[in-house]
């Protein structure tokens, strides 16, 4: 089977990742919905896309595993003929103050959030170079731009994503391949739903626009960066945060 445009979205079983998958599919892209935790959720996202007339499959892979990522990319190319869009969205949090943070919690967050992005870019780049085209979109965070107390591991991983993005953009630009990062601010997801109302209001007070963002805000930005309209944009970090990091 071949498709006109094929995207791999990591961590796409829920939240921002699932919204990006649905939005790309809306634009006619065949989407590989990657997951590591819940196969059921990823299958549901893929089925929703297919029910709406799009094309999608789910694929289980721990992106922190270098060889597993190699196999995933290889299989996508063998089955669908190409890969055009890579969205590195997979991420975890293990928050805690630096003086109490365990080495295991620091390593786990860096392994998924930062090394996971390296793994997929590393293995997809050969295909992009051969095609002389490709869109790489890495999901960072305002925590990676400005830092955040209690998130030394997460902030470090997301700041690392920004450095990775700029380096990859410089390396691959001569072949027509773009690489950009999106830094979401406070976005309403399952994770933020667990916060107390007091905590939510405290965060909202830091947002100039005065309200939280939605997963659609991030997904539409990703869809733009993946489109022909963004062909002259590379190495950039776009903060979608209501003005938090202006």
C-alpha positions, 0 to 999 in steps of 0.5 A, spaced: 500 500 500 502 507 498 499 513 500 500 520 497 503 523 504 504 519 510 505 521 517 508 518 524 505 521 530 508 519 537 504 518 543 498 519 539 493 515 543 491 521 547 491 529 548 495 533 544 498 527 540 491 524 538 488 531 536 494 532 531 493 525 528 486 527 527 487 534 524 493 531 519 488 526 517 483 531 516 488 534 511 488 528 507 495 525 510 495 517 512 497 517 519 501 512 523 498 513 531 504 511 535 503 509 542 506 505 548 501 505 554 494 504 551 493 500 545 486 501 546 486 508 546 490 508 540 486 503 536 480 508 538 483 514 535 485 510 528 478 507 528 475 514 529 480 517 523 477 511 518 470 512 520 471 519 518 474 517 511 481 518 513 487 513 513 490 511 519 493 505 523 496 504 530 503 502 532 506 500 538 513 502 540 517 505 546 520 511 542 526 511 548 528 504 545 533 505 539 532 499 535 524 499 536 524 505 533 528 503 527 524 497 526 518 502 526 520 506 521 523 501 517 516 497 517 512 504 515 516 505 509 516 498 507 508 498 508 506 505 505 512 507 501 514 513 504 514 517 510 513 525 509 511 528 516 514 526 523 511 529 529 515 527 536 509 528 541 511 522 546 512 525 553 512 523 560 512 527 566 515 525 573 515 532 577 519 533 583 523 538 586 531 537 584 533 536 591 528 530 592 528 528 584 531 521 583 536 519 578 531 514 575 526 519 574 531 524 571 533 519 566 526 516 564 523 523 562 530 524 558 529 517 555 522 518 552 522 526 551 529 527 548 532 521 546 525 518 543 525 524 538 533 523 537 531 516 535 525 517 530 529 523 527 535 518 526 531 513 523 527 517 519 532 522 516 535 517 511 528 516 508 527 524 508 534 525 505 532 520 499 526 523 498 529 530 498 523 532 502 520 532 509 517 535 515 519 534 522 515 537 528 518 536 535 513 538 541 517 542 546 514 546 552 514 553 555 517 549 560 523 548 556 523 555 554 522 559 561 524 553 565 519 551 571 520 549 578 519 542 580 520 540 573 528 540 572 527 533 568 521 535 564 524 542 562 531 539 561 528 534 556 524 540 552 529 545 552 534 539 549 528 538 544 529 545 542 537 544 541 535 538 537 530 542 532 535 547 531 541 542 529 537 538 525 534 544 521 541 546 519 543 539 517 537 537 513 535 544 510 539 543 504 535 537 502 528 541 502 527 538 509 524 542 515 524 541 522 521 546 527 518 545 534 512 547 538 512 549 545 505 549 548 503 553 554 497 551 559 493 546 554 487 543 557 488 535 557 487 529 561 493 531 565 491 538 567 484 535 568 487 532 575 489 539 577 486 543 583 481 549 581 486 553 585 492 551 581 489 552 574 487 559 576 494 560 578 496 558 572 491 562 568 493 569 572 500 568 568 497 568 561 496 574 558 490 572 554 487 570 560 485 563 558 488 556 557 489 553 550 486 547 547 489 541 543 486 544 537 490 550 538 497 545 538 494 541 532 492 546 527 499 549 528 502 542 527 498 542 521 500 548 518 508 546 519 506 540 515 503 543 510 506 546 503 504 553 506 510 552 511 515 550 506 520 556 508 520 556 515 525 551 519 529 551 525 523 555 529 520 554 536 513 557 535 510 558 542 502 557 542 501 559 549 497 565 550 503 570 551 506 566 557 513 566 554 513 573 550 
